[in-house]
């Protein structure tokens, strides 16, 4: 683990390649959401490719910092890499807890009975957990530019202490 936190580009380069491959392997499924009366539909492929691009850029910056001898803070690297690794895995695991919602009750009426209400409440709770995990994962990504800026502002290089 120490190698992973000291040289994070060893994690981000392969992760970017895996995300690009997943973008091509996963069938064409759409990710749709509503923003202020605008319905947006995005293919999963583009989400994976965008995440791979960000991961590649992060890996490139980590690699340049390593090659130029700039010393990054170990704990901030550990926080960033750990959250970047564990966050998406936890989000994926949470999606497995969704319950299927049946559109009609057995009598054929399109009314919301108690069982459907419980399923909707359960799915809403799962969505809130996913949103919290996503927010934490995205906020911790701000540690990366802060760590890079601190390395450039400081006079510490890899040859000292």
C-alpha positions, 0 to 999 in steps of 0.5 A: 500500500505504501507504494500505491500512496507514494506513486499514485500514478501506478493506480490511476493509469491502469484504472483509466485503461480499465474505465475506457475498456468498460466503456466499450464492453458495457452495453449501450445503456443510458443514464438519465436524469432530470435537471430543472424540467430538462430531461438529460440522457447520457450513454454510460459509455461517455460517463466511463470515458469522461471518468477515464480522461480525468483519471488519466490527467490525474495520473499524468500530474502524479507522474510529472510530480514524481519525475520532477522530484516534487514531494507530495504529502503522503497522507493527502495522497493516501486520502485521495487514492483511498477515496478514489478507490473505495468510493466507486466500489461502495457506490456500486455496492449500494446500487445492488440494494435497489428494489424493483418497483412494479408499475401496477398492483395486482388488481390492475389499478395504478394506485400506490398501495402500502407495499409500493410506498415502502419500496419507494421509500427504501429506494429513496433511502438507497439513493440518499446514501449513494448521493452522500457517497458520491458527494464525499468522493467528489469533495475529496478529489479537491485534495489532489489540486491542493496537494499539488499546489502545496508541493509547488509552494513548498521548498521540499524535494524528494532528496531531503528528509 
